[in-house]
Amino acid sequence: MNSGNPEVRFLPIRSGVIRRAADTPIARLARVAPVRSARHGDQVTDADQGRALVVGASSAIGRAIAARLADRFALHLWGRDRTRLDETATACRRADRPSPVVEVVDVTDPAALAGAAGRVRDAGGLQVVVWAAGAFDWAPAPDADPATWRRVLDVNLVALAEAAALLVPELVAHAPGSLVLLGSGAAHRAYAGNAAYVASKHGVAGLAEALWLDLRRHHVGVTLVSPGLVAAGAGLGAPVAQDSPELLLQPEDVADAVGYAVDLATRGPARACPTVIRLDPYVEP
């Protein structure tokens, strides 16, 4: 088995789980023909596509997601590290697209978040928002730092909810659209040693489900993408990364899942939405 190919569990509008075939990569599924636009009745080509915002684009996962979307959308990239954001922008430049708009944003600062969201709205044509920003901490509850727990909750959940309130009206205005939230295995089960992270990701799962119920009638898909450990960021510090690196996903695996959800939602009014995508390596622990 190849650990680089994730197993995906796909929950459509109706209840039930569909497993993608092992020999069918998500990226291949996303290559669908253009459809007729719900807004104009004209055929949608790649050049007609609008804008996509990737939050957390200075991370390895965020960069892979941005690169996956760069062929179809003009990009806005938010992150904390200007140097890494510029590197992401360079990797995402396309001859037939405007240069990515890069902005350093502290998403936990409500004023900064509102200002950045306003600039994205002013640019017009927002069809896609991907929330890949995240904070993580390994600490058993007796050793926890309250300030660190607050930051984990603020970045992973509170700022996400505020951003959704600011940007969802734009997605509705330019539907069909897609809102993709990065979850985690911790969005579906608990682990010892990172209670704040588990709580935040459970909150993200609930937020994604509730937003979907609000937005489905507006042709805006909402998808929770929940990967297992990824060979990036905090995942590299996990013991399994040293002992069994084959159990880690790659950032590109996550990007393919995000791209699948975005393509399905934005290439025309879709009949179904992948509301939950869970990614695990084929290799069993």
N, C-alpha and C positions, 0 to 999 in steps of 0.2 A: 504494500500500500504506500501511496505517496503522501507524506504528511503535509505537503504544500497545498494540496487540494482539499478545501474544507467540505465537511458535510453540512448541508444547509437544511434547516427545518423552516418551512414556509407556511405561514398561517394566512389564508386568504380571507375574504369577507365572511364567508360561512365558516363555521367551526370545523376543525379537522386539521390534520397535518399532512403535507405533501412532501415527500423526500425527492430531491432532485437526483437523477441518475448519476452514478459515480463517474461516468465517462462524459458528462455533459457540463462543462464549466459554465458558471453563471455568466461570464463575459460573452460566451457564444449565444446564450439565450437572449441577451440584451440587444443583439444586432437584428433589429426588426425594420421593416420597410417604413418609409414615411407615411403618415396618415393625413386625413383632412383636418384642418384646424377647426376647433369648436368656435373660435371667435370670428374668423374671416371667411371660412369656406374655401380657403386656398390650401394648396398642398404645402405641408411644412417641410422645409429643407433645413440642413444644419445651419445655413447662414441666417435663417429666420429666427433661430432660438434666442432666448433672452439672456438674463443674467443669473449667475449662481453665486451664493455666498457660502464660503467654507470657513467656519469658525474653528480655530485650533490648527490653522494651516502651517504653523511653524513646527509642528510635530511630524514624526515620520508617517504616522497614519494619515494625518491631515494632508501632508504633501502628496501621498499616493492617491488620496481621494481627489484632490485638486487636479492632478495630472489626468486622472480618469475622466473628469468632466471637461477638461480644457478643449477637447475637440468639438464640443457642442455648444459651450456657453462662454460668454464674457464673464470673467471671474472677479469677485471681490474676495480678498484674503485677509482674515483677521488672525492675529496671534500676539504672543508676548515678546518674541525675540525678533528684532528687526533684521538681523543678519540672516537668520534662517528663513524668515518670510521672503526676503529678497531672493534667496536661493530657490525657494518654492516657485516664486514668480518666474524666474529664469527657466526653470524646468517646464513651466506651463505656457510659455510663449508660443503662439501659433501665427503663421504668416497671415491667415485670413481672420484673425480675431484681434480686438483691441488688447493692448497690454494689460495684464491683471492689475487691479487697483489694490494696493497694499496698505494696510493700516494697523499700527500697533494699538491694541485695545485691551484695557483691563476690564474684563466683562463683569467683575465684581464691583465696579464703580458705576452706580446707576446713571450718573450724569454722562460719563464717558460712553457707556453703552447706548444711551438714548441719542447722543450726538452722532455716533458712528452709524446707528440704524437710520437716522435721518438722512445721512449722506447716501446711504444705499438706496433709500426710497427716492431721493432726488434724482438718482441716476436713471430710474425707471426700468420697467421690464423685468422685475425680479420674479423668477419662476421656481428657484430652488434654494433651500437653506439646508445646510448640513452642519450639525453641531457635533464637532469632534474635539472640543475643548474638554479637558478633564484634569482633576487633581486626585492624588492617591496617597495613602499613608498606611504603612504596616505598623500597628501598635495595638497590643492587647488593651482592653478597656481599663485595667488598673494603671496602665502606664500612659494613658492617652493625654495629649495636650489639648485643652479645650479650644485654643486658637486654631490649631491645625484641623481639628474636627469641623470647626465653623467654616474654614476655608474650603475644605472638601465639599461640604454641603452647599456653600455659596457658588462655587465654580460649577459643580456637576448638576445642581438642581435649581437653585434660586435664580442665578443669572440666566439659565436656560429658559425658565418660565417667563422672566421679564423680556427676554429677547423674542420669545414666541408672541407675547402680547404686542410687541412693537412691530413685528414683521409679518405676522399672519395676514393682516389686511392686504398687504401687497401681494402675497401669494394668491389670495382670493381674487384680487383685481386682475391678475395676469394668468389666471387658470387656463389650462390645466397646469398644476404645479406639484411640487414635491417637498416635503419636510422630512428629513432623515435625522434621527437621533441615535447617537452611539450609546448602546447599553453595555452589557457585560454579562458573563455568567452570573455575576453578583446581582444582576437584575432579577434573577429567577430562583436563586437559592442563596443561603447565607454561608459565610465562612468565618471562622474564628480569626481574630487579629486585625480586622479592618471593619469594625461596626459602622463607622461613619460612611465609608465608601459603599458598603452594602445598603445602608439606608438610602443614600443618595441615588443609587442605581435602581432600587425598588421604586423610588419616587419618579425617576425618569420613565420607567415602564408604565406606571399609572398615568403620567402626564401624556405619554404617547397615545395610549388607548383612548383617553378622554378627548384629546385633540382630534383624533381620527373620527370619533363620533360627531364632533362639531363640524368637521371640514369635509366629510365625505360628500355631502350634498352640493358642495361648491367645486367638486372635481379637483381637490387638493389631497394627494395621497400623503399618509403619515406612516412612516416605517421605523420600527425599532430594530437596529442591527446590533446583535449581541454576540461579539466574538469571545472565544476563550482567550487564554494568554497569547499575546502577540509579541513577536521578537522586536520590540521597540519600547522605549520609555521605561516605565515601571516593570513591564514584563521581563526585561533583561535582568532585573535584580531578583527575580523569584528563584528559589532553589532549583526548580525544575529546569530553568534555563541553562544551568550548568550541568545538571545530571542527565537530563533527557531533552536536549534542544529540539529533537524531532517532534516534540509535542506542542511546539509553539507555531502559531500561524504567522504569516508574513503580512506586512502592511497592505500589499497588493491584494491579498485575499479579502480583506475588509473593503478595499476600494472597489473590487469587482461586485461585491454584494450591494454596496451603496449605488454603484452605477446601474445595476440591474433595476433597483427600486426606482431610481430617478428616470431611467429610460422608459420604464413601463408607465409611469405616471404622466410624463410630459410629452409623449409623442402623440397625444390625442386623448379624448375621453376614454379612460380604461374601464373595463367591466369589473375588474377586481384589483385589490391592492394587497401587496405583501405586507401585512401589518407587523409581523415579527419574523425576522430572519436570524437564526442562531447558527453560529459557525463553530465547528470543532474539527480538529485534525482527524484524518482517517486512522492514524496509529492510536491504538488503545493504550491508556496509561498502565 
